[in-house]
Amino acid sequence: MDKLKLGGNQGSANKKKRNRRAKSSNFIENDHMKGPNFKVVDKTSESSTQASNMCSRVQNEQSKDNKLAPAEESTINPNLSESQYTLKHKKRKSKKKKSPIRTVTDKEEVSMLSADGDIQLSKKNGFGINLDSSGQASEEKIVVSGLEAIKTAVSNIDVTDSIQKTKVYDHQTLVKAENLLKSTELADSLTGTLKSSIMSTHEALKEESWAPCTGAGKQQRLDSRASNEEGQKTKAQLKAERKAAFEAKRVAEVADKRMSDKQTQQKSKATLRAERRAVQEAQRAAKEVSKNEKSAGVKKVHKKTSDDPRVSQQEVRKKVRLFRHLPQYHHNYLLTRNLRLAGSDLHPSIIGLGLQISQGVVRGSNARCVALLTALKEIIQDYITPPHKELSRDLEAKIRNYMNFLNQCRPVAVSMANAVKHLTRFITKMPSNINDSEAKLRLCEQIDTFIKEEIKLAKQAISQNAGENIRNHDVVLTYTCSSSVKGALCDAYDEGKNFRVVVVDARPRLDGREMLRCLVKKGIQCSYVLINAVPYIMQEVTKVMLGAHSLQANGYVMSRVGCSQIALIARAYNVPVLVCCETYKFSEHVHTDSIVYNELADPNELVTELPPNKQTLENWQDIPSLYLLNLEYDLTPPDLVAMVITDIGNLPCTSVPVVLRVKHAGSQEV
Amino acid sequence: MENVEMEKFIHTLKYGKLSGSCKIAQLALQVLENHVISSMWLTAYDLLTSLKVVGKSMIDAQPTENAVGNVVRRVLKIVRDEYASALGKHAEGDPQESLQKMFQAKGRDDNYRKELPALKEAIVDSLEELKRELETSKDNIAEKSLEHIHSDEVIMTIGQSMIVKTFLKYAACRKRLFQVIVVETPSLSGHLLAKNLAESGIETTVITDAAVFAIMSRVNKVIVGTHSIMANGGLKAISGAHTLALAAKRQSVPFIVCAPIFKLTPQYLCHYDQDAFNKFGSPQEVTGLGGGEVFGKAQIINPVFDYVPPELVTLFISNIGGNAPSYMYRLLSELYHPDDYEL
């Protein structure tokens, strides 16, 4: 028999209340996830049963063929990648307007129909059923957990069933039932846990002001999913309403009957108090359990090595206190250990790129961006749209997947993120009526244009603008290796200008040697110092030229760690600081310090490759109070920077939001 | 005998085999004490002249090592003071005289030429006091640490300074809980300090020189040692200290210098080129041993010291107490005689 979907309450009167309930429910929502580093924390992990029920519900709603998810998948895989979540929740969002729909197996349906409201919980699928369709997942799962508990232990099924059945959303009936429970000798027969679960159920239900919702009557159960769209039958709703009211009355009747049947209604005050105390103890115990689970869940998140099971990174055990919110890995650990060659959903060029980036073979934001775009081009050329799927949606999902993998290898640079954002915007705007080869051609063209215009031509433009600022007999100070500054200096030298360069370098990367090599090869007169000697050398410097990793919307310059220091010293000696940055690296971030958003490199880099007489900290891991910090980036405040040299001209730091706005407007026109 | 010792000391100074100003100062004092005891002198004037000769040869062995010169000047001042007190004159009232007295300077020629039998003993006693002061200066400064470090503080320091190490460990012993961030210098002396502190149980983080400004916003105090204190209150400190001071000023973090008072030198920074002020280390420390064809075509600069102007320093903590940088010039008159500034 076909699996059926139950419709929800579509009455307009209750729509507002439903929406309110939807907001207050514990669904994972799309806007909670921002940025590649955000770990999805399942809010419903507070209670495992609730979680399993919730997750299974979510899963079920996502399943395209209205099939039930198998039991193994009914708990959310904690290693589910962010992309998969967003995928699910994009679909989830589209259904949000409608009430949540549950699937019911034929078996359960039969049992529901048969036993006159007697609910059979299906253990097979690991989730419970709620007769009332208007319930939200939160109440449902609470009821369900309560139901399960009740079901397993109670002897007097009638009363509890009727309590369940009523789906007591009527506050008054609820109170009545609860009071009955408390006062009657039924309290005796129920165990403490049952009582607590019932109490908690009712309390939870009480939290939201339930209106007497129209539950799905038997008729509605039989309706298919399609017919549960908005604008539904009001007849059935009314009928369900009547049924709910009737059932509520029935509870009271049955309870009264029970009371009259057994004679021990007069409970002594002492025994009542004892019962209440027992209930409270049980509730407290339940809370403790849930709290422990919660904390265990939180600990688990910290101990996890990575979100993605394909990537195995070994997390560094000791993290500096200030930076505990950032991931930090050992980079000599073989990344792709857990990757399977066949059947892996990652394109080999992405795997290769990930390895290259994580090992530091490809370094520098421009280089990484170009490498990424080249890999994406290969992917697009190899791409074949799977049947029944749209290229725009599927390709976008795949790219998101790849970006997630790359993020695990090494946190994605702002330049890479911006390039991918640009590309995905183009993909989503593609018309669906063109065939695959045409679409792929367009995409590859777009990538080529991006590389050519935003990276290569921009570099030339920057060189030209910077060259105008370099005069004869200048002493230019530069820091580590920036491709834009290197290009600018080499081009200025080619024009015949006579100037000197001071290259500043810092541990542990010592990238400045690369810059020195290029300049010396050109024939430029160079000096080489380490960053501690900058105040000494700054007195003979006439201008400072720095590269940037990205420029933030509040004017702060994010660049290699040490740039802010150099800008500070330059300001103390009244030397102007020029920053060279392409416009595609401008970002919307607005951080104000170098701690909240940074990249932590491997701390072992500080103690490797040292001469034998300097290896004091070889065993730093064994000393408990000792930490090493190896930062990648830092923020330079805008007042220390005189000018930013970009491909569109020379700007002050504070013009970044203007440029971003113009760019957005431009892209929307396209 | 004492000649041999002096030659040995000069030899070790010249070849840079000694490290740590405290040790150097103590050795220099030993040499001078031996000279006072064993050499033949009749008047204070003779002693002063011979001490100046010995002192000059020690200073010339390593001109950048100010501790030697400072100790020599201290000894000379002691001799002058002892002479003055033996004569019955007041200690103060001598150097900074009025213009009138300077006109009637005839009597000055007799100064230091009188033979006083008790002088030698008095001088030796004072020298012993000075020796004790040099030995206890480190602990003296460390005892003041509780007045400057509060609970849950984040302290930043650079390189390896014995004074700062004792300072911090004293506070940690007295159960003050704080964190330390150590800036490793290019010579990685910060690693030694960090390991030492961490093994005593202080939570220590090692950062590179490049991360100073990035982290400074979360630091509560900067406590550093120094090589010498200039007469204007500036510092001659390890390379990298100026960056630390600038970053601290920017973030309004107090910059505290712990140094015993014998490090105060009556010299000034004459020129920003730092020709006489600074000295340069081997380029190999910067470049390592490879990459000759590239580094051979570039100029490698490796200064050892950094000048930190007095405006960037908040406080000096020395064995005679805490002082602002603007007051340091005043202490000069207590320690040295102006005639000894130029040796």
Interface residues (C-beta under 8 A of the other chain):
Chain A: V320 R321 L322 V503 A506 R507 P508 R513 L516 R517 V520 C526 S527 Y528 V529 L530 I531 N532 A533 V534 P535 Y536 I537 Q539 R560 V561 G562 S564 Q565 L568 I569 A572 D593 S594 I595 L606 V607 L610 K614 T616 L617 W620 I623 P624 S625 L626 Y627 L628 L629 N630 L631 D634 L635
Chain B: Q179 E184 T185 P186 S187 L188 H191 L192 A194 K195 L197 A198 E199 G201 I202 E203 T204 T205 V206 I207 T208 D209 A210 A211 V212 F213 A214 I215 S217 R218 S239 G240 H242 T243 L246 A247 R250 Y272 D273 Q274 N278 V286 T287 G291 V294 F295 K297 A298 Q299 I300 I301 N302 P303 D306 Y307
